[in-house]
Structure formats: C-alpha cells, structure tokens
Amino acid sequence: MPIPFQPLVIRFGRLGDTLLLQPLLRRLHARYGAPCTLLAAGGYALDLYRGQPDVADVIALRSHHRPLSLSLEQWRAIAALRRMRHVPVYVCEPQPRSLERIRLLLKLAGIPDRHCVYLNDIPLAPGGHWIEHLLQLADSTPPAFADRFAKAASTTSPVPAFVVSAAERADCDRWLAARGLAGHPLVLLQPANKRTMRWHGVRKASDDDKSWPLENWAGVVAAIRIQLPQARVLLCGSPAEYGYLETIRAAMAQPDVEVVARELPLPRMRALLAMAHSMISVDTGPAHLAAAMGCPLVVMFGSVSPSHWRPRSQVPDAVQVLGGPPASTRVDAITPEQVIDAWHALPLRAAENRVL
C-alpha cells in the first residue's frame, strides 16, 4: 500500500462547479489514503466543504483575477502552495483565463508540472456527464507519482454527497421554529440563477435562457397549495436576489409564501434540503445541492444540455428533468403544467429517507 499523500485539487468555478467536485474528492481520498486540500474561488467553498470527510483544508480566493501586485490573498495562497510541492495536483479548471492564473500560481509556488494533471487534457465524451469527466481525471496520475500510485485504482460513488453536522441541523431547527415553519411540509423554489442579477438590476428575460415568467411560478404555487394546503413555500436564493424574489412573491398573491434569501447561509441551506419536502428550480448550483441531499427535485434546463449537467441523487427517481437541448433551449418553453406533473411524479420523502 503506497504511503498516504494529501492531493491538491484546484477549481475556480461557482457553487455548482465546486459542488460537483465532491465525487472526485472522494475518489482521490480513496486512492491516496488522505483527504484533499481544495484551492477554490469564493467563500462558499469554505462553507460547502467544512467538516466534510474528503477535504482536509480549503484555500478560498475571493479575488483570483486581480493582479498579483494588488492581491495579498493570492500571495498567501502561493505561500500555502509552496508547502505542497511534494503532493499530486489535480487541476479541474476548464476556463482559459482562470487556467492561466492557476498555472502562474503553481509556477510561483515552485510546483513542477510533472506533479500535475489537467482536466483539459482529457476530452469530454459526447453526451458524457461532467462528473464522469472529473472522475476520469481522478483516475489519472501525475507523472511524478506514477510509480507509486498508477495502480492505486478505486471504485467510489459518482453521486455527490454531503454530511450535515449536528450543529447545522440544530441551527436549522431553531431557525424553522423561530420562523413558524416547524412541522410544515416545506417546498422550496429556486427561480434565480447566476445570470439573473447584474449591477444595474435584473437581467432582461429575453437575455436569460433560464428565466421563467412570474405567472408560471404563481401557477405552480397555486397547484402546490391545492395538493399540500398545509405546506409552506420558500423562495430561495442569494441575498442579492432578495428584491427579485420579493417581486415574484408579491405577484403570486398567495398566502404562506415567504422569501428566505437573506436567511440561508450555505450550511443552513444544506440542512434545510436534507429535510425539505421538495424543490423546484432552474438549472443552478442549489439544484445540485438539493439532489445531493436527497431532496426530491424538479429542475428546468435552458440552453445547457442535461446530459452533461443533470443533478444526481442517491435516491431513485428523485430528480425530474425538464427542457434543455434537444427538446428546448429556453426555460420559458416549459409550461407550468409540465412542472406540476413532474412535481407530482416525485417520490414521497419519508422521514427515514432524509439525509441527516
């Protein structure tokens, strides 16, 4: 058995991109005998992987595109990378601009290229899922470590999974009680995506392939209330999306619909998804988190192919996918009736099947 190494994994993506690394991190943990270090962009990487068994440490860069001369944060990251010059490095970044910055950081840290493998060197199979692409990378070995680890193969699950700590569950329970939501079935709606908000306000619907009309959301909520009159409907999103979500809530003119976008730090969101009745979402990061937490999910795709990005769940039939090529290239081509039918088809979430 080779001696344990703590692999370094690098990805400068958004929430969904960072979340989809989890099966790769699990595979590398199994192959090398030690949890990974993750170098990522954004503070959500810290919240997402804190306390998770396959990650020992997270180095989070909030300004990875800033010039090095102006970024003390990046120089601190370089100093941390210098202490990892002996470990295998897995670069999962597909974007050329970010990849150029990563190569510079690795060079300044003195990490030889023989210690690294790059996702861009592995072709994505036609119709292949992004997680399989990442697992192909995880099964490859940097040249410098081939003599010790090339045969250290491992079979692990291709489905993301996250642990909810007792503290996170207790925090969520207190929040639900304070909000008067405890004891009610909770149906979560995720109308916004990373393209929705711009510095000057909400992006025009015609310029956003994942924008679904307000009247469609209202129709879905009305159907949910007929099916589950005791349910509470929660509009989820980032704090920056609060005003947009309030517009949707006001347009619905429905009772028991609340905007909680300012009250859902990622650990609480994870705990909430581990016990919620269901979620209806456009294709975005929280949809992947919902599937990973076993939450029954209806997800609507725009121009991005579901074959590459379909959220994965350990619960059979817990994800219903609508839209996406070749069926359509815009979410607004999906009707409320299709969404309601898909929601009705979701498996009932029994208490014993919740992810805790």
C-alpha positions as CSV (number, residue, x, y, z in Angstrom):
1,M,0.0,0.0,0.0
2,P,1.5,3.4,-1.0
3,I,2.1,5.9,1.8
4,P,-0.7,8.5,2.1
5,F,-0.5,11.7,0.2
6,Q,-2.8,14.7,0.6
7,P,-3.8,15.6,-3.0
8,L,-4.3,19.2,-4.0
9,V,-7.4,20.0,-6.1
10,I,-7.9,23.3,-7.9
11,R,-11.1,24.7,-9.3
12,F,-12.1,28.4,-9.7
13,G,-15.8,27.8,-10.5
14,R,-19.1,28.8,-9.0
15,L,-21.2,27.0,-6.4
16,G,-22.4,24.2,-8.7
17,D,-19.0,23.7,-10.2
18,T,-17.4,23.4,-6.8
19,L,-20.1,21.1,-5.5
20,L,-19.7,18.7,-8.5
21,L,-16.1,18.1,-7.4
22,Q,-17.3,16.0,-4.5
23,P,-17.1,12.6,-6.2
24,L,-13.6,13.5,-7.5
25,L,-12.5,14.4,-4.0
26,R,-13.9,11.2,-2.6
27,R,-12.1,9.2,-5.3
28,L,-8.8,10.9,-4.6
29,H,-9.2,10.4,-0.9
30,A,-9.6,6.7,-1.5
31,R,-6.7,6.5,-4.0
32,Y,-4.1,8.4,-2.0
33,G,-5.2,7.5,1.6
34,A,-5.7,11.1,2.8
35,P,-8.3,13.8,2.4
36,C,-7.7,16.6,-0.2
37,T,-6.7,20.2,0.0
38,L,-9.0,22.3,-2.2
39,L,-8.0,25.6,-3.7
40,A,-11.2,27.3,-4.9
41,A,-12.8,30.6,-5.7
42,G,-15.4,32.2,-3.4
43,G,-16.2,31.9,0.3
44,Y,-18.9,29.3,-0.4
45,A,-16.2,26.6,-0.9
46,L,-15.3,27.0,2.8
47,D,-19.0,26.6,3.9
48,L,-19.6,23.7,1.4
49,Y,-16.7,21.5,2.5
50,R,-16.1,22.5,6.1
51,G,-16.4,19.3,8.1
52,Q,-16.7,17.0,5.1
53,P,-14.6,13.8,5.3
54,D,-12.9,14.1,1.9
55,V,-11.5,17.6,2.4
56,A,-8.8,18.4,5.0
57,D,-8.5,22.1,4.2
58,V,-9.9,24.8,1.9
59,I,-7.9,27.7,0.5
60,A,-10.5,30.2,-0.8
61,L,-9.6,33.0,-3.1
62,R,-12.2,35.8,-3.4
63,S,-10.2,37.8,-5.9
64,H,-8.4,35.3,-8.1
65,H,-8.5,37.6,-11.2
66,R,-6.9,40.6,-9.5
67,P,-3.2,41.4,-10.5
68,L,-0.8,39.7,-8.2
69,S,0.7,43.0,-7.2
70,L,-2.6,44.0,-5.7
71,S,-3.6,40.7,-4.1
72,L,-2.1,39.8,-0.7
73,E,-4.6,37.0,-0.7
74,Q,-3.1,35.3,-3.7
75,W,0.4,35.6,-2.3
76,R,-0.8,33.9,0.9
77,A,-2.1,31.1,-1.3
78,I,1.2,30.9,-3.1
79,A,2.9,30.5,0.3
80,A,0.5,27.7,1.2
81,L,1.1,26.0,-2.1
82,R,4.9,26.0,-1.5
83,R,4.3,23.7,1.4
84,M,2.5,21.3,-1.0
85,R,5.3,20.9,-3.6
86,H,5.5,17.2,-2.9
87,V,1.9,16.3,-3.5
88,P,-0.2,15.3,-6.6
89,V,-2.1,18.2,-8.1
90,Y,-5.4,17.9,-9.9
91,V,-6.4,21.0,-11.9
92,C,-10.1,20.8,-12.7
93,E,-10.4,24.3,-14.3
94,P,-11.7,24.4,-17.9
95,Q,-11.8,28.2,-18.4
96,P,-8.7,29.5,-20.2
97,R,-8.4,32.8,-18.2
98,S,-8.6,31.0,-14.8
99,L,-6.4,28.2,-16.0
100,E,-3.7,30.8,-17.0
101,R,-3.8,32.3,-13.4
102,I,-3.6,28.8,-11.9
103,R,-0.5,27.9,-13.9
104,L,1.1,31.2,-12.7
105,L,0.3,30.4,-9.1
106,L,1.7,26.9,-9.4
107,K,4.9,28.2,-11.1
108,L,5.4,30.8,-8.4
109,A,4.9,28.2,-5.7
110,G,7.6,26.0,-7.3
111,I,5.3,23.1,-8.1
112,P,6.7,21.1,-11.0
113,D,4.4,20.4,-14.0
114,R,5.2,16.7,-13.5
115,H,3.3,16.8,-10.3
116,C,0.1,18.0,-12.1
117,V,-2.7,16.6,-14.2
118,Y,-5.2,18.8,-16.1
119,L,-8.8,18.3,-16.9
120,N,-8.4,20.0,-20.3
121,D,-6.1,17.2,-21.3
122,I,-9.0,14.7,-21.0
123,P,-11.7,15.0,-23.7
124,L,-15.3,15.2,-22.5
125,A,-17.1,12.2,-24.1
126,P,-20.1,13.2,-26.3
127,G,-23.1,13.1,-24.1
128,G,-21.0,12.4,-21.1
129,H,-21.8,13.8,-17.7
130,W,-19.4,16.3,-16.1
131,I,-18.9,14.1,-13.1
132,E,-17.6,11.2,-15.2
133,H,-15.2,13.7,-16.8
134,L,-13.9,14.6,-13.4
135,L,-13.6,11.0,-12.3
136,Q,-11.5,10.3,-15.4
137,L,-9.2,13.0,-14.1
138,A,-9.2,11.5,-10.6
139,D,-8.2,8.1,-12.1
140,S,-5.2,9.6,-13.9
141,T,-1.9,10.0,-12.1
142,P,0.7,12.8,-12.4
143,P,3.9,11.5,-14.0
144,A,6.0,12.2,-10.8
145,F,3.7,9.8,-8.8
146,A,3.1,7.1,-11.5
147,D,5.5,4.6,-9.9
148,R,3.7,4.6,-6.6
149,F,0.0,5.4,-7.4
150,A,-0.7,4.4,-11.1
151,K,-2.1,1.1,-9.9
152,A,-3.9,2.5,-6.9
153,A,-7.3,2.3,-8.5
154,S,-10.5,2.8,-6.5
155,T,-14.2,2.5,-7.2
156,T,-16.3,5.1,-5.5
157,S,-19.8,6.6,-6.0
158,P,-20.4,9.1,-8.9
159,V,-23.1,10.8,-6.8
160,P,-22.2,13.9,-4.7
161,A,-22.9,13.5,-1.0
162,F,-22.5,15.9,1.9
163,V,-22.7,15.4,5.7
164,V,-25.0,17.6,7.8
165,S,-23.4,18.1,11.2
166,A,-25.5,18.0,14.4
167,A,-24.7,21.8,14.9
168,E,-26.0,22.6,11.4
169,R,-29.2,20.6,12.0
170,A,-29.8,22.2,15.3
171,D,-29.3,25.7,13.8
172,C,-31.8,24.9,11.1
173,D,-34.3,23.5,13.6
174,R,-34.0,26.8,15.7
175,W,-34.5,28.9,12.5
176,L,-37.6,26.9,11.4
177,A,-39.1,27.2,14.9
178,A,-38.4,31.0,15.0
179,R,-40.0,31.4,11.6
180,G,-43.1,29.4,12.5
181,L,-42.2,26.8,9.8
182,A,-41.5,23.8,12.0
183,G,-43.9,20.9,11.4
184,H,-45.0,22.0,8.0
185,P,-44.0,20.4,4.6
186,L,-41.6,22.8,3.0
187,V,-41.5,23.2,-0.7
188,L,-38.5,25.3,-1.9
189,L,-38.5,27.3,-5.1
190,Q,-35.2,28.5,-6.8
191,P,-36.2,30.9,-9.6
192,A,-32.9,32.8,-10.0
193,N,-29.6,31.7,-11.4
194,K,-26.1,33.2,-11.6
195,R,-27.1,35.2,-14.7
196,T,-30.3,36.7,-13.1
197,M,-28.8,39.7,-11.3
198,R,-26.5,42.4,-12.8
199,W,-25.1,45.5,-11.2
200,H,-27.9,47.6,-12.6
201,G,-30.7,45.2,-11.6
202,V,-32.4,42.1,-13.1
203,R,-31.3,40.9,-16.4
204,K,-33.9,41.1,-19.2
205,A,-35.8,37.8,-19.5
206,S,-35.1,37.8,-23.3
207,D,-31.3,37.7,-22.4
208,D,-31.6,34.9,-19.9
209,D,-32.4,31.4,-21.1
210,K,-33.2,30.3,-17.6
211,S,-35.7,33.0,-16.8
212,W,-39.3,31.6,-16.1
213,P,-42.2,34.0,-16.2
214,L,-43.7,35.2,-12.9
215,E,-47.1,34.0,-13.8
216,N,-45.7,30.5,-14.3
217,W,-44.3,30.4,-10.8
218,A,-47.6,31.7,-9.5
219,G,-49.5,28.9,-11.2
220,V,-47.1,26.3,-9.8
221,V,-47.6,27.7,-6.2
222,A,-51.4,27.6,-6.6
223,A,-51.1,23.9,-7.6
224,I,-48.8,23.1,-4.7
225,R,-51.3,24.7,-2.2
226,I,-54.1,22.6,-3.6
227,Q,-52.1,19.4,-3.3
228,L,-50.5,20.4,0.1
229,P,-52.6,23.0,1.8
230,Q,-50.5,22.7,5.0
231,A,-47.2,23.4,3.1
232,R,-45.1,26.5,3.3
233,V,-43.4,27.7,0.1
234,L,-40.0,29.2,0.5
235,L,-38.4,31.3,-2.2
236,C,-34.6,30.6,-2.0
237,G,-31.6,32.4,-3.5
238,S,-28.7,34.6,-2.6
239,P,-29.1,37.8,-0.6
240,A,-28.5,39.8,-3.8
241,E,-31.6,38.2,-5.3
242,Y,-33.9,39.2,-2.4
243,G,-35.6,42.0,-4.2
244,Y,-36.2,40.0,-7.3
245,L,-37.8,37.2,-5.2
246,E,-40.0,39.7,-3.4
247,T,-41.3,40.7,-6.8
248,I,-42.2,37.1,-7.5
249,R,-43.9,36.7,-4.1
250,A,-45.9,39.8,-4.4
251,A,-47.1,38.8,-7.9
252,M,-48.3,35.5,-6.7
253,A,-50.7,37.0,-4.2
254,Q,-50.7,33.6,-2.3
255,P,-50.6,33.1,1.5
256,D,-47.8,31.0,3.1
257,V,-45.2,32.0,0.6
258,E,-42.0,33.6,2.1
259,V,-38.7,34.9,0.8
260,V,-35.8,33.5,2.8
261,A,-32.9,34.5,0.6
262,R,-31.3,36.6,3.4
263,E,-31.5,33.8,5.9
264,L,-29.9,30.9,4.2
265,P,-26.1,30.6,4.7
266,L,-24.9,27.5,2.9
267,P,-24.7,25.2,6.0
268,R,-28.3,26.0,6.9
269,M,-29.4,25.6,3.3
270,R,-27.8,22.1,3.3
271,A,-29.6,21.1,6.5
272,L,-32.9,22.5,5.1
273,L,-32.5,20.5,1.9
274,A,-31.8,17.4,4.0
275,M,-35.4,17.5,5.3
276,A,-37.5,19.6,2.9
277,H,-40.5,18.1,1.1
278,S,-39.2,19.0,-2.4
279,M,-37.6,21.7,-4.6
280,I,-38.5,23.2,-7.9
281,S,-35.5,25.0,-9.5
282,V,-34.0,26.3,-12.7
283,D,-30.6,24.8,-13.6
284,T,-28.3,26.3,-11.0
285,G,-26.0,25.4,-8.1
286,P,-28.6,24.9,-5.4
287,A,-30.4,22.4,-7.6
288,H,-27.3,20.2,-7.5
289,L,-27.1,20.6,-3.7
290,A,-30.8,19.6,-3.4
291,A,-30.1,16.4,-5.3
292,A,-27.0,15.6,-3.3
293,M,-29.0,16.0,-0.1
294,G,-31.7,13.6,-1.3
295,C,-34.3,16.3,-1.7
296,P,-36.9,15.4,-4.4
297,L,-36.2,17.9,-7.3
298,V,-37.8,19.2,-10.4
299,V,-35.1,21.1,-12.4
300,M,-35.7,23.1,-15.6
301,F,-32.9,23.4,-18.2
302,G,-32.4,26.2,-20.7
303,S,-29.6,26.0,-23.4
304,V,-27.3,23.8,-21.4
305,S,-27.5,20.0,-22.0
306,P,-28.9,17.9,-19.2
307,S,-26.7,15.0,-20.4
308,H,-23.7,17.0,-19.1
309,W,-25.2,18.7,-16.0
310,R,-28.2,16.7,-14.7
311,P,-28.2,16.8,-10.9
312,R,-27.5,13.4,-9.3
313,S,-29.2,11.9,-6.3
314,Q,-28.7,8.7,-4.3
315,V,-32.5,8.5,-4.1
316,P,-34.0,6.6,-7.1
317,D,-36.2,8.8,-9.3
318,A,-35.8,11.8,-7.0
319,V,-34.8,14.1,-9.9
320,Q,-37.2,15.1,-12.7
321,V,-35.5,17.0,-15.5
322,L,-37.4,19.2,-17.9
323,G,-36.2,21.1,-21.0
324,G,-32.7,21.5,-22.4
325,P,-31.4,20.5,-25.8
326,P,-32.7,18.9,-28.0
327,A,-36.2,19.5,-26.5
328,S,-35.8,23.2,-26.0
329,T,-33.1,25.9,-25.4
330,R,-35.1,28.2,-23.1
331,V,-36.7,27.6,-19.7
332,D,-39.7,29.7,-20.8
333,A,-40.6,26.9,-23.3
334,I,-41.6,24.7,-20.3
335,T,-45.2,25.0,-19.3
336,P,-46.5,25.2,-15.7
337,E,-48.5,22.0,-16.4
338,Q,-45.2,20.2,-17.2
339,V,-43.6,21.3,-14.0
340,I,-46.7,20.4,-11.9
341,D,-46.9,17.0,-13.5
342,A,-43.2,16.4,-12.8
343,W,-43.6,17.6,-9.2
344,H,-46.5,15.1,-8.7
345,A,-44.3,12.3,-10.1
346,L,-41.6,12.9,-7.4
347,P,-41.2,10.2,-4.8
348,L,-42.7,10.9,-1.4
349,R,-40.0,11.8,1.0
350,A,-40.4,9.6,4.1
351,A,-38.7,10.8,7.3
352,E,-36.5,7.7,7.4
353,N,-35.1,8.5,3.9
354,R,-34.0,12.0,4.8
355,V,-30.3,12.7,4.7
356,L,-29.0,13.7,8.1
